[in-house]
Amino acid sequence: MEAPFIFGKIANENNFTDRFDEIERLITNFKSGINTTIISPRRWGKSSLVLKAAQKLEEENTTMKVCFIDVFDSRTEEQFYQSFAKEILKVTAGKLEEIGNYAKMFIGKLLPKISFSPDNMQDISLALDWQELRKDPGDILDLGEKIAKEKGIKLIICLDEFQGIADYPKSKAFQKRMRSRFQKHQNVSYCLYGSKRHMMMEIFTKQSMPFYKFGDLMFLEKISVENWIPFIQQHFENSKKKIGKSEAELIADLVECHPYYVQQLAQMSWLRTKTACKKSTVFEAHDTLMMQLSLLFQNITSDLSFTQLNFLHAMLAGETKMSSKKVLDKYQLGTSANIMKIKKALANKEILDLFANVVSFTDPIYKAWLTKYHFRIR
């Protein structure tokens, strides 16, 4: 029997839960040509949300196209331009001949060579003239706008892991070029999202940054326990197994409603269930999950400094006044000025999430593992 829960890949159809308000908000923005930025920690379902909204939009509007580009695959400005142009051409051109025509028409002077894979003619390779492109990359950044206008369509360009541009050489100058072009487009709107929340916040909420107030800013929240309970119960029922409300709630609570881990823990509990899932089964699955990830967590922990590890210990022990002399002395954290440095360092390592003056763990299983097996806090 096929397992009813999905994790580690894009959730769609029956595996997608809740986010109805966010979907409608996104679709409204897409239709209205409003740029959107989505910020949330990793594995909270941003990609699934955008894909769901895009699918619904394209089903209802034949004159609207959605282009997905993963910035994670690009390490330099040049690589970004190549990926950007390639994906736009693939999405907007209906035929092979059209891809070549649009490439020649709109970026011909920058494109000495375009080639196609013999196995997949939609797999194209662009050889851009970087020296020419460096003089004026506007033709690449305006490509979507020009093609959309030519075809009489509206185009939504979705850039995943957008915070990756912050690591490019001369990143701020690059961001200025993008913003100056994007904000003039009438036939293209942009959806920018990423998983490193502190970096995304830096790009989009600081007044000194080019993308400040670029569009509608969405902070994705966790899916509530109330929404997870019927989702888990229905998936058990669809596979001829049962799980009670309290057991389904326990699954969500143990992983703090983290979407990826709710699906994973639910599946592990389902695999251990013959007819009806018990709480003991959920606890056993949760402990197994911690043990499966134990080696990874040991490696993460071994890379932490003495004070960083002590700070996490203090957090898990329930300390709230980290800058007090009592806590600083007890956990050997140094001076009160050192606390912010520790927080930022742990955020950069994606261990902690710093948002709205709240400090939390990004990974609830790592948090549970540290509590039970590393610090042995009872």
Short mmCIF file of the C-alpha atoms (twelve columns), coordinates in Angstrom:
data_MODEL
# 
_entry.id   MODEL 
# 
loop_
_atom_site.group_PDB 
_atom_site.id 
_atom_site.type_symbol 
_atom_site.label_atom_id 
_atom_site.label_alt_id 
_atom_site.label_comp_id 
_atom_site.label_asym_id 
_atom_site.label_seq_id 
_atom_site.Cartn_x 
_atom_site.Cartn_y 
_atom_site.Cartn_z 
_atom_site.pdbx_PDB_model_num 
ATOM 1   C CA . MET A 1   0.000  0.000  0.000   1 
ATOM 2   C CA . GLU A 2   1.299  3.429  -0.945  1 
ATOM 3   C CA . ALA A 3   2.112  5.724  1.991   1 
ATOM 4   C CA . PRO A 4   -0.444 8.567  2.142   1 
ATOM 5   C CA . PHE A 5   1.864  11.374 3.302   1 
ATOM 6   C CA . ILE A 6   4.354  13.334 1.205   1 
ATOM 7   C CA . PHE A 7   7.462  15.175 2.395   1 
ATOM 8   C CA . GLY A 8   10.695 16.276 0.764   1 
ATOM 9   C CA . LYS A 9   8.936  17.259 -2.473  1 
ATOM 10  C CA . ILE A 10  6.357  19.741 -3.680  1 
ATOM 11  C CA . ALA A 11  2.946  19.052 -2.128  1 
ATOM 12  C CA . ASN A 12  0.038  19.131 -4.555  1 
ATOM 13  C CA . GLU A 13  -3.537 17.904 -4.947  1 
ATOM 14  C CA . ASN A 14  -4.581 15.908 -1.835  1 
ATOM 15  C CA . ASN A 15  -1.202 16.383 -0.160  1 
ATOM 16  C CA . PHE A 16  -1.684 20.138 0.034   1 
ATOM 17  C CA . THR A 17  -3.474 21.445 3.114   1 
ATOM 18  C CA . ASP A 18  -4.859 24.813 4.194   1 
ATOM 19  C CA . ARG A 19  -3.259 28.064 2.879   1 
ATOM 20  C CA . PHE A 20  -6.570 28.962 1.187   1 
ATOM 21  C CA . ASP A 21  -6.323 32.639 2.118   1 
ATOM 22  C CA . GLU A 22  -2.684 32.802 0.993   1 
ATOM 23  C CA . ILE A 23  -3.548 31.162 -2.343  1 
ATOM 24  C CA . GLU A 24  -6.302 33.671 -3.035  1 
ATOM 25  C CA . ARG A 25  -4.051 36.555 -2.019  1 
ATOM 26  C CA . LEU A 26  -1.345 35.343 -4.391  1 
ATOM 27  C CA . ILE A 27  -3.750 34.826 -7.287  1 
ATOM 28  C CA . THR A 28  -5.225 38.291 -6.752  1 
ATOM 29  C CA . ASN A 29  -1.729 39.788 -6.816  1 
ATOM 30  C CA . PHE A 30  -0.834 37.840 -9.951  1 
ATOM 31  C CA . LYS A 31  -3.970 38.990 -11.760 1 
ATOM 32  C CA . SER A 32  -3.462 42.594 -10.624 1 
ATOM 33  C CA . GLY A 33  0.210  42.704 -11.604 1 
ATOM 34  C CA . ILE A 34  1.305  43.257 -7.995  1 
ATOM 35  C CA . ASN A 35  4.798  42.075 -7.074  1 
ATOM 36  C CA . THR A 36  4.883  39.712 -4.093  1 
ATOM 37  C CA . THR A 37  7.551  38.720 -1.608  1 
ATOM 38  C CA . ILE A 38  7.053  35.631 0.581   1 
ATOM 39  C CA . ILE A 39  9.210  35.157 3.664   1 
ATOM 40  C CA . SER A 40  9.262  32.120 5.945   1 
ATOM 41  C CA . PRO A 41  11.785 29.573 7.261   1 
ATOM 42  C CA . ARG A 42  12.828 26.537 5.262   1 
ATOM 43  C CA . ARG A 43  10.343 23.748 4.606   1 
ATOM 44  C CA . TRP A 44  7.248  25.727 5.557   1 
ATOM 45  C CA . GLY A 45  5.672  25.145 2.163   1 
ATOM 46  C CA . LYS A 46  6.480  28.297 0.165   1 
ATOM 47  C CA . SER A 47  7.244  26.451 -3.066  1 
ATOM 48  C CA . SER A 48  4.121  24.306 -2.763  1 
ATOM 49  C CA . LEU A 49  2.021  27.400 -2.089  1 
ATOM 50  C CA . VAL A 50  3.322  29.306 -5.124  1 
ATOM 51  C CA . LEU A 51  2.964  26.264 -7.400  1 
ATOM 52  C CA . LYS A 52  -0.620 25.681 -6.219  1 
ATOM 53  C CA . ALA A 53  -1.544 29.311 -6.865  1 
ATOM 54  C CA . ALA A 54  0.174  29.211 -10.274 1 
ATOM 55  C CA . GLN A 55  -1.657 26.056 -11.336 1 
ATOM 56  C CA . LYS A 56  -5.012 27.496 -10.339 1 
ATOM 57  C CA . LEU A 57  -4.225 30.773 -12.109 1 
ATOM 58  C CA . GLU A 58  -3.211 29.128 -15.394 1 
ATOM 59  C CA . GLU A 59  -6.269 26.851 -15.344 1 
ATOM 60  C CA . GLU A 60  -8.543 29.886 -15.132 1 
ATOM 61  C CA . ASN A 61  -6.578 32.283 -17.366 1 
ATOM 62  C CA . THR A 62  -5.156 31.134 -20.696 1 
ATOM 63  C CA . THR A 63  -3.454 34.501 -21.267 1 
ATOM 64  C CA . MET A 64  -1.341 34.215 -18.113 1 
ATOM 65  C CA . LYS A 65  1.902  32.247 -17.852 1 
ATOM 66  C CA . VAL A 66  4.012  31.478 -14.791 1 
ATOM 67  C CA . CYS A 67  7.774  31.020 -14.998 1 
ATOM 68  C CA . PHE A 68  9.735  29.362 -12.160 1 
ATOM 69  C CA . ILE A 69  13.434 30.086 -11.675 1 
ATOM 70  C CA . ASP A 70  15.544 28.693 -8.820  1 
ATOM 71  C CA . VAL A 71  18.208 31.230 -7.844  1 
ATOM 72  C CA . PHE A 72  19.930 28.506 -5.805  1 
ATOM 73  C CA . ASP A 73  21.345 27.116 -9.063  1 
ATOM 74  C CA . SER A 74  23.144 30.408 -9.817  1 
ATOM 75  C CA . ARG A 75  26.272 31.483 -8.005  1 
ATOM 76  C CA . THR A 76  27.134 34.566 -10.064 1 
ATOM 77  C CA . GLU A 77  25.334 37.360 -11.875 1 
ATOM 78  C CA . GLU A 78  26.281 35.773 -15.206 1 
ATOM 79  C CA . GLN A 79  24.757 32.427 -14.232 1 
ATOM 80  C CA . PHE A 80  21.618 34.221 -13.077 1 
ATOM 81  C CA . TYR A 81  21.181 35.930 -16.453 1 
ATOM 82  C CA . GLN A 82  21.626 32.636 -18.299 1 
ATOM 83  C CA . SER A 83  19.059 30.851 -16.138 1 
ATOM 84  C CA . PHE A 84  16.691 33.819 -16.215 1 
ATOM 85  C CA . ALA A 85  16.682 34.057 -20.018 1 
ATOM 86  C CA . LYS A 86  16.502 30.299 -20.580 1 
ATOM 87  C CA . GLU A 87  13.491 29.697 -18.339 1 
ATOM 88  C CA . ILE A 88  11.569 32.683 -19.714 1 
ATOM 89  C CA . LEU A 89  12.115 31.463 -23.292 1 
ATOM 90  C CA . LYS A 90  10.998 27.937 -22.405 1 
ATOM 91  C CA . VAL A 91  7.787  29.095 -20.720 1 
ATOM 92  C CA . THR A 92  6.700  31.772 -23.180 1 
ATOM 93  C CA . ALA A 93  7.580  30.079 -26.480 1 
ATOM 94  C CA . GLY A 94  5.171  27.401 -27.636 1 
ATOM 95  C CA . LYS A 95  7.392  25.874 -30.307 1 
ATOM 96  C CA . LEU A 96  11.087 25.223 -30.861 1 
ATOM 97  C CA . GLU A 97  11.167 27.687 -33.735 1 
ATOM 98  C CA . GLU A 98  9.569  30.341 -31.528 1 
ATOM 99  C CA . ILE A 99  12.298 29.943 -28.897 1 
ATOM 100 C CA . GLY A 100 14.954 30.647 -31.485 1 
ATOM 101 C CA . ASN A 101 13.031 33.570 -32.963 1 
ATOM 102 C CA . TYR A 102 12.476 35.274 -29.615 1 
ATOM 103 C CA . ALA A 103 16.093 34.733 -28.632 1 
ATOM 104 C CA . LYS A 104 17.308 36.375 -31.841 1 
ATOM 105 C CA . MET A 105 14.695 39.136 -31.709 1 
ATOM 106 C CA . PHE A 106 15.212 40.277 -28.123 1 
ATOM 107 C CA . ILE A 107 18.703 39.189 -27.040 1 
ATOM 108 C CA . GLY A 108 20.377 38.493 -30.380 1 
ATOM 109 C CA . LYS A 109 23.318 40.824 -29.838 1 
ATOM 110 C CA . LEU A 110 24.110 39.052 -26.551 1 
ATOM 111 C CA . LEU A 111 23.689 35.523 -27.858 1 
ATOM 112 C CA . PRO A 112 26.435 34.129 -30.092 1 
ATOM 113 C CA . LYS A 113 25.063 30.595 -29.667 1 
ATOM 114 C CA . ILE A 114 21.873 28.760 -28.686 1 
ATOM 115 C CA . SER A 115 21.667 24.968 -28.681 1 
ATOM 116 C CA . PHE A 116 19.051 22.312 -27.929 1 
ATOM 117 C CA . SER A 117 19.379 18.869 -26.382 1 
ATOM 118 C CA . PRO A 118 18.706 16.090 -28.921 1 
ATOM 119 C CA . ASP A 119 16.804 14.152 -26.241 1 
ATOM 120 C CA . ASN A 120 14.696 17.069 -25.036 1 
ATOM 121 C CA . MET A 121 14.263 20.023 -27.355 1 
ATOM 122 C CA . GLN A 122 12.919 22.113 -24.470 1 
ATOM 123 C CA . ASP A 123 16.299 21.749 -22.742 1 
ATOM 124 C CA . ILE A 124 18.108 24.728 -24.217 1 
ATOM 125 C CA . SER A 125 21.585 26.090 -23.594 1 
ATOM 126 C CA . LEU A 126 22.494 29.754 -24.019 1 
ATOM 127 C CA . ALA A 127 26.038 30.973 -24.619 1 
ATOM 128 C CA . LEU A 128 25.799 34.647 -23.697 1 
ATOM 129 C CA . ASP A 129 28.459 37.170 -24.606 1 
ATOM 130 C CA . TRP A 130 29.407 38.219 -21.090 1 
ATOM 131 C CA . GLN A 131 31.563 41.143 -22.179 1 
ATOM 132 C CA . GLU A 132 28.666 42.587 -24.176 1 
ATOM 133 C CA . LEU A 133 26.168 41.752 -21.453 1 
ATOM 134 C CA . ARG A 134 28.241 43.494 -18.790 1 
ATOM 135 C CA . LYS A 135 27.883 46.781 -20.674 1 
ATOM 136 C CA . ASP A 136 24.097 46.673 -20.404 1 
ATOM 137 C CA . PRO A 137 22.198 43.653 -18.980 1 
ATOM 138 C CA . GLY A 138 18.885 45.436 -19.535 1 
ATOM 139 C CA . ASP A 139 17.951 43.268 -22.521 1 
ATOM 140 C CA . ILE A 140 18.031 40.164 -20.327 1 
ATOM 141 C CA . LEU A 141 16.166 41.761 -17.427 1 
ATOM 142 C CA . ASP A 142 13.527 43.116 -19.823 1 
ATOM 143 C CA . LEU A 143 13.169 39.852 -21.769 1 
ATOM 144 C CA . GLY A 144 9.998  38.720 -20.018 1 
ATOM 145 C CA . GLU A 145 8.360  42.128 -20.473 1 
ATOM 146 C CA . LYS A 146 9.203  42.269 -24.181 1 
ATOM 147 C CA . ILE A 147 7.968  38.752 -24.951 1 
ATOM 148 C CA . ALA A 148 4.794  39.194 -22.868 1 
ATOM 149 C CA . LYS A 149 3.998  42.400 -24.719 1 
ATOM 150 C CA . GLU A 150 4.711  40.757 -28.090 1 
ATOM 151 C CA . LYS A 151 2.446  37.781 -27.335 1 
ATOM 152 C CA . GLY A 152 -0.294 39.760 -25.582 1 
ATOM 153 C CA . ILE A 153 0.015  37.797 -22.347 1 
ATOM 154 C CA . LYS A 154 0.699  38.480 -18.684 1 
ATOM 155 C CA . LEU A 155 3.760  36.767 -17.217 1 
ATOM 156 C CA . ILE A 156 4.524  36.027 -13.579 1 
ATOM 157 C CA . ILE A 157 8.188  35.300 -12.871 1 
ATOM 158 C CA . CYS A 158 8.757  33.373 -9.631  1 
ATOM 159 C CA . LEU A 159 12.273 33.483 -8.205  1 
ATOM 160 C CA . ASP A 160 12.869 30.842 -5.530  1 
ATOM 161 C CA . GLU A 161 15.721 31.085 -2.973  1 
ATOM 162 C CA . PHE A 162 15.965 34.749 -3.905  1 
ATOM 163 C CA . GLN A 163 18.218 35.530 -0.937  1 
ATOM 164 C CA . GLY A 164 21.006 33.819 -2.889  1 
ATOM 165 C CA . ILE A 165 21.639 37.047 -4.807  1 
ATOM 166 C CA . ALA A 166 23.039 38.539 -1.595  1 
ATOM 167 C CA . ASP A 167 26.113 36.337 -2.037  1 
ATOM 168 C CA . TYR A 168 26.893 37.563 -5.565  1 
ATOM 169 C CA . PRO A 169 29.931 39.798 -6.076  1 
ATOM 170 C CA . LYS A 170 28.777 43.445 -6.021  1 
ATOM 171 C CA . SER A 171 25.341 42.236 -4.978  1 
ATOM 172 C CA . LYS A 172 23.847 45.610 -4.090  1 
ATOM 173 C CA . ALA A 173 24.690 47.050 -7.524  1 
ATOM 174 C CA . PHE A 174 23.078 43.987 -9.116  1 
ATOM 175 C CA . GLN A 175 19.963 44.428 -6.990  1 
ATOM 176 C CA . LYS A 176 19.723 48.072 -8.078  1 
ATOM 177 C CA . ARG A 177 19.831 47.030 -11.742 1 
ATOM 178 C CA . MET A 178 17.108 44.456 -11.203 1 
ATOM 179 C CA . ARG A 179 14.853 46.792 -9.232  1 
ATOM 180 C CA . SER A 180 15.214 49.655 -11.723 1 
ATOM 181 C CA . ARG A 181 14.064 47.374 -14.554 1 
ATOM 182 C CA . PHE A 182 11.461 45.262 -12.769 1 
ATOM 183 C CA . GLN A 183 9.521  48.213 -11.357 1 
ATOM 184 C CA . LYS A 184 8.887  49.557 -14.892 1 
ATOM 185 C CA . HIS A 185 7.360  46.364 -16.239 1 
ATOM 186 C CA . GLN A 186 3.647  46.447 -17.071 1 
ATOM 187 C CA . ASN A 187 3.145  42.949 -18.461 1 
ATOM 188 C CA . VAL A 188 5.270  41.060 -15.934 1 
ATOM 189 C CA . SER A 189 4.931  40.764 -12.166 1 
ATOM 190 C CA . TYR A 190 7.342  39.064 -9.809  1 
ATOM 191 C CA . CYS A 191 7.021  36.637 -6.927  1 
ATOM 192 C CA . LEU A 192 10.209 36.497 -4.868  1 
ATOM 193 C CA . TYR A 193 10.621 34.017 -2.036  1 
ATOM 194 C CA . GLY A 194 13.357 32.342 -0.035  1 
ATOM 195 C CA . SER A 195 14.033 30.099 2.946   1 
ATOM 196 C CA . LYS A 196 16.650 32.102 4.856   1 
ATOM 197 C CA . ARG A 197 14.321 34.462 6.643   1 
ATOM 198 C CA . HIS A 198 16.975 36.714 8.197   1 
ATOM 199 C CA . MET A 199 18.572 37.287 4.768   1 
ATOM 200 C CA . MET A 200 15.211 37.921 3.093   1 
ATOM 201 C CA . MET A 201 14.376 40.403 5.829   1 
ATOM 202 C CA . GLU A 202 17.658 42.174 5.153   1 
ATOM 203 C CA . ILE A 203 16.879 42.470 1.432   1 
ATOM 204 C CA . PHE A 204 13.240 43.542 1.645   1 
ATOM 205 C CA . THR A 205 12.709 45.406 4.923   1 
ATOM 206 C CA . LYS A 206 15.781 47.644 5.221   1 
ATOM 207 C CA . GLN A 207 15.255 51.119 3.784   1 
ATOM 208 C CA . SER A 208 18.813 51.233 2.430   1 
ATOM 209 C CA . MET A 209 18.285 48.155 0.228   1 
ATOM 210 C CA . PRO A 210 17.113 48.384 -3.426  1 
ATOM 211 C CA . PHE A 211 14.180 45.984 -2.981  1 
ATOM 212 C CA . TYR A 212 12.704 47.837 -0.007  1 
ATOM 213 C CA . LYS A 213 8.910  48.102 -0.486  1 
ATOM 214 C CA . PHE A 214 9.078  46.224 -3.780  1 
ATOM 215 C CA . GLY A 215 5.538  44.884 -3.431  1 
ATOM 216 C CA . ASP A 216 3.157  42.962 -1.196  1 
ATOM 217 C CA . LEU A 217 5.130  41.395 1.662   1 
ATOM 218 C CA . MET A 218 3.737  38.067 2.912   1 
ATOM 219 C CA . PHE A 219 5.014  36.454 6.104   1 
ATOM 220 C CA . LEU A 220 3.993  32.819 5.902   1 
ATOM 221 C CA . GLU A 221 2.668  31.406 9.173   1 
ATOM 222 C CA . LYS A 222 2.649  27.793 10.282  1 
ATOM 223 C CA . ILE A 223 -0.441 25.753 9.512   1 
ATOM 224 C CA . SER A 224 -2.491 25.499 12.702  1 
ATOM 225 C CA . VAL A 225 -3.088 22.329 14.703  1 
ATOM 226 C CA . GLU A 226 -6.793 22.687 13.935  1 
ATOM 227 C CA . ASN A 227 -6.067 22.332 10.231  1 
ATOM 228 C CA . TRP A 228 -3.564 19.508 10.612  1 
ATOM 229 C CA . ILE A 229 -5.904 17.272 12.627  1 
ATOM 230 C CA . PRO A 230 -8.530 16.621 9.899   1 
ATOM 231 C CA . PHE A 231 -5.796 16.415 7.248   1 
ATOM 232 C CA . ILE A 232 -3.985 13.641 9.142   1 
ATOM 233 C CA . GLN A 233 -7.193 11.813 10.031  1 
ATOM 234 C CA . GLN A 234 -8.466 11.895 6.442   1 
ATOM 235 C CA . HIS A 235 -5.224 10.488 5.044   1 
ATOM 236 C CA . PHE A 236 -5.284 7.649  7.585   1 
ATOM 237 C CA . GLU A 237 -8.931 6.956  6.745   1 
ATOM 238 C CA . ASN A 238 -8.245 6.959  2.988   1 
ATOM 239 C CA . SER A 239 -5.769 4.122  3.537   1 
ATOM 240 C CA . LYS A 240 -8.186 2.081  5.692   1 
ATOM 241 C CA . LYS A 241 -6.497 2.980  8.965   1 
ATOM 242 C CA . LYS A 242 -7.677 5.115  11.860  1 
ATOM 243 C CA . ILE A 243 -6.190 7.801  14.065  1 
ATOM 244 C CA . GLY A 244 -8.008 9.690  16.800  1 
ATOM 245 C CA . LYS A 245 -8.143 13.440 17.179  1 
ATOM 246 C CA . SER A 246 -5.784 13.454 20.177  1 
ATOM 247 C CA . GLU A 247 -3.216 11.280 18.363  1 
ATOM 248 C CA . ALA A 248 -3.339 13.475 15.254  1 
ATOM 249 C CA . GLU A 249 -2.954 16.549 17.457  1 
ATOM 250 C CA . LEU A 250 0.047  14.929 19.164  1 
ATOM 251 C CA . ILE A 251 1.775  14.484 15.789  1 
ATOM 252 C CA . ALA A 252 1.399  18.182 15.006  1 
ATOM 253 C CA . ASP A 253 2.371  19.283 18.523  1 
ATOM 254 C CA . LEU A 254 5.538  17.177 18.725  1 
ATOM 255 C CA . VAL A 255 6.965  18.887 15.653  1 
ATOM 256 C CA . GLU A 256 5.472  22.305 16.435  1 
ATOM 257 C CA . CYS A 257 3.273  22.229 13.301  1 
ATOM 258 C CA . HIS A 258 6.341  22.269 11.044  1 
ATOM 259 C CA . PRO A 259 4.810  21.244 7.647   1 
ATOM 260 C CA . TYR A 260 7.660  19.008 6.491   1 
ATOM 261 C CA . TYR A 261 7.951  17.189 9.812   1 
ATOM 262 C CA . VAL A 262 4.186  16.844 10.320  1 
ATOM 263 C CA . GLN A 263 4.019  14.884 7.073   1 
ATOM 264 C CA . GLN A 264 7.110  12.841 7.919   1 
ATOM 265 C CA . LEU A 265 6.047  11.994 11.476  1 
ATOM 266 C CA . ALA A 266 2.518  11.202 10.279  1 
ATOM 267 C CA . GLN A 267 3.923  8.785  7.707   1 
ATOM 268 C CA . MET A 268 6.224  7.113  10.226  1 
ATOM 269 C CA . SER A 269 3.289  6.719  12.610  1 
ATOM 270 C CA . TRP A 270 1.124  5.378  9.772   1 
ATOM 271 C CA . LEU A 271 3.757  2.778  8.855   1 
ATOM 272 C CA . ARG A 272 3.739  1.506  12.456  1 
ATOM 273 C CA . THR A 273 -0.054 1.301  12.569  1 
ATOM 274 C CA . LYS A 274 -1.992 -1.840 11.664  1 
ATOM 275 C CA . THR A 275 -5.528 -0.640 12.275  1 
ATOM 276 C CA . ALA A 276 -5.634 2.262  14.763  1 
ATOM 277 C CA . CYS A 277 -2.772 4.562  15.724  1 
ATOM 278 C CA . LYS A 278 -2.004 4.950  19.430  1 
ATOM 279 C CA . LYS A 279 -0.138 7.737  21.233  1 
ATOM 280 C CA . SER A 280 2.636  5.270  22.099  1 
ATOM 281 C CA . THR A 281 3.062  4.665  18.366  1 
ATOM 282 C CA . VAL A 282 3.463  8.405  17.710  1 
ATOM 283 C CA . PHE A 283 6.028  8.784  20.504  1 
ATOM 284 C CA . GLU A 284 7.951  5.777  19.184  1 
ATOM 285 C CA . ALA A 285 7.963  7.242  15.653  1 
ATOM 286 C CA . HIS A 286 9.118  10.621 17.009  1 
ATOM 287 C CA . ASP A 287 12.022 9.023  18.859  1 
ATOM 288 C CA . THR A 288 12.964 7.002  15.774  1 
ATOM 289 C CA . LEU A 289 12.990 10.183 13.719  1 
ATOM 290 C CA . MET A 290 15.395 11.805 16.175  1 
ATOM 291 C CA . MET A 291 17.668 8.766  15.996  1 
ATOM 292 C CA . GLN A 292 17.596 8.712  12.185  1 
ATOM 293 C CA . LEU A 293 18.844 12.292 12.156  1 
ATOM 294 C CA . SER A 294 21.221 11.863 15.077  1 
ATOM 295 C CA . LEU A 295 24.432 11.743 13.014  1 
ATOM 296 C CA . LEU A 296 23.429 14.917 11.158  1 
ATOM 297 C CA . PHE A 297 22.622 16.642 14.444  1 
ATOM 298 C CA . GLN A 298 25.941 15.546 15.975  1 
ATOM 299 C CA . ASN A 299 27.803 17.116 13.034  1 
ATOM 300 C CA . ILE A 300 25.818 20.343 13.363  1 
ATOM 301 C CA . THR A 301 26.490 20.470 17.091  1 
ATOM 302 C CA . SER A 302 30.194 19.775 16.744  1 
ATOM 303 C CA . ASP A 303 30.541 22.881 14.541  1 
ATOM 304 C CA . LEU A 304 29.141 25.163 17.231  1 
ATOM 305 C CA . SER A 305 31.360 27.278 19.445  1 
ATOM 306 C CA . PHE A 306 31.430 26.870 23.228  1 
ATOM 307 C CA . THR A 307 29.274 29.967 23.808  1 
ATOM 308 C CA . GLN A 308 26.834 29.117 20.992  1 
ATOM 309 C CA . LEU A 309 26.204 25.685 22.462  1 
ATOM 310 C CA . ASN A 310 25.808 27.146 25.937  1 
ATOM 311 C CA . PHE A 311 23.305 29.679 24.609  1 
ATOM 312 C CA . LEU A 312 21.189 26.855 23.164  1 
ATOM 313 C CA . HIS A 313 21.440 25.026 26.472  1 
ATOM 314 C CA . ALA A 314 20.170 28.108 28.281  1 
ATOM 315 C CA . MET A 315 17.262 28.463 25.843  1 
ATOM 316 C CA . LEU A 316 16.203 24.849 26.251  1 
ATOM 317 C CA . ALA A 317 16.532 25.087 30.031  1 
ATOM 318 C CA . GLY A 318 13.878 27.788 29.920  1 
ATOM 319 C CA . GLU A 319 16.068 30.827 30.552  1 
ATOM 320 C CA . THR A 320 14.507 34.041 29.255  1 
ATOM 321 C CA . LYS A 321 16.782 36.795 30.597  1 
ATOM 322 C CA . MET A 322 19.898 35.894 28.638  1 
ATOM 323 C CA . SER A 323 21.691 39.176 29.369  1 
ATOM 324 C CA . SER A 324 21.267 38.931 33.125  1 
ATOM 325 C CA . LYS A 325 24.435 38.427 35.161  1 
ATOM 326 C CA . LYS A 326 23.026 35.222 36.633  1 
ATOM 327 C CA . VAL A 327 22.503 33.575 33.220  1 
ATOM 328 C CA . LEU A 328 25.729 34.970 31.737  1 
ATOM 329 C CA . ASP A 329 27.739 33.505 34.615  1 
ATOM 330 C CA . LYS A 330 25.879 30.199 34.843  1 
ATOM 331 C CA . TYR A 331 26.259 29.403 31.129  1 
ATOM 332 C CA . GLN A 332 29.571 31.218 30.576  1 
ATOM 333 C CA . LEU A 333 28.190 33.410 27.811  1 
ATOM 334 C CA . GLY A 334 30.604 36.290 28.231  1 
ATOM 335 C CA . THR A 335 29.266 39.831 28.324  1 
ATOM 336 C CA . SER A 336 25.713 40.948 27.616  1 
ATOM 337 C CA . ALA A 337 26.979 42.543 24.363  1 
ATOM 338 C CA . ASN A 338 27.970 39.064 23.201  1 
ATOM 339 C CA . ILE A 339 24.387 37.768 23.259  1 
ATOM 340 C CA . MET A 340 23.354 39.473 20.022  1 
ATOM 341 C CA . LYS A 341 26.484 38.192 18.268  1 
ATOM 342 C CA . ILE A 342 25.642 34.650 19.356  1 
ATOM 343 C CA . LYS A 343 22.049 34.983 18.120  1 
ATOM 344 C CA . LYS A 344 23.128 36.296 14.724  1 
ATOM 345 C CA . ALA A 345 25.746 33.575 14.340  1 
ATOM 346 C CA . LEU A 346 23.175 30.867 15.100  1 
ATOM 347 C CA . ALA A 347 20.711 32.493 12.692  1 
ATOM 348 C CA . ASN A 348 23.361 32.485 9.954   1 
ATOM 349 C CA . LYS A 349 23.829 28.767 10.597  1 
ATOM 350 C CA . GLU A 350 20.025 28.397 10.237  1 
ATOM 351 C CA . ILE A 351 19.747 26.925 13.717  1 
ATOM 352 C CA . LEU A 352 17.760 29.797 15.178  1 
ATOM 353 C CA . ASP A 353 15.105 31.985 13.612  1 
ATOM 354 C CA . LEU A 354 15.049 35.638 14.695  1 
ATOM 355 C CA . PHE A 355 11.729 37.252 13.915  1 
ATOM 356 C CA . ALA A 356 9.710  40.019 15.585  1 
ATOM 357 C CA . ASN A 357 11.899 39.902 18.704  1 
ATOM 358 C CA . VAL A 358 11.205 36.185 19.092  1 
ATOM 359 C CA . VAL A 359 14.049 33.653 19.036  1 
ATOM 360 C CA . SER A 360 13.103 30.096 18.080  1 
ATOM 361 C CA . PHE A 361 14.612 26.907 16.675  1 
ATOM 362 C CA . THR A 362 14.207 26.442 12.928  1 
ATOM 363 C CA . ASP A 363 14.243 22.643 13.275  1 
ATOM 364 C CA . PRO A 364 11.919 21.217 15.955  1 
ATOM 365 C CA . ILE A 365 13.472 17.747 15.706  1 
ATOM 366 C CA . TYR A 366 16.942 19.140 16.340  1 
ATOM 367 C CA . LYS A 367 15.494 21.031 19.291  1 
ATOM 368 C CA . ALA A 368 13.975 17.816 20.655  1 
ATOM 369 C CA . TRP A 369 17.215 15.880 20.068  1 
ATOM 370 C CA . LEU A 370 19.308 18.490 21.898  1 
ATOM 371 C CA . THR A 371 16.869 18.483 24.801  1 
ATOM 372 C CA . LYS A 372 16.623 14.718 25.217  1 
ATOM 373 C CA . TYR A 373 19.934 13.311 24.040  1 
ATOM 374 C CA . HIS A 374 22.568 16.037 24.140  1 
ATOM 375 C CA . PHE A 375 21.728 18.160 27.165  1 
ATOM 376 C CA . ARG A 376 19.475 15.483 28.711  1 
ATOM 377 C CA . ILE A 377 17.056 18.052 30.082  1 
ATOM 378 C CA . ARG A 378 14.058 16.490 31.787  1 
# 
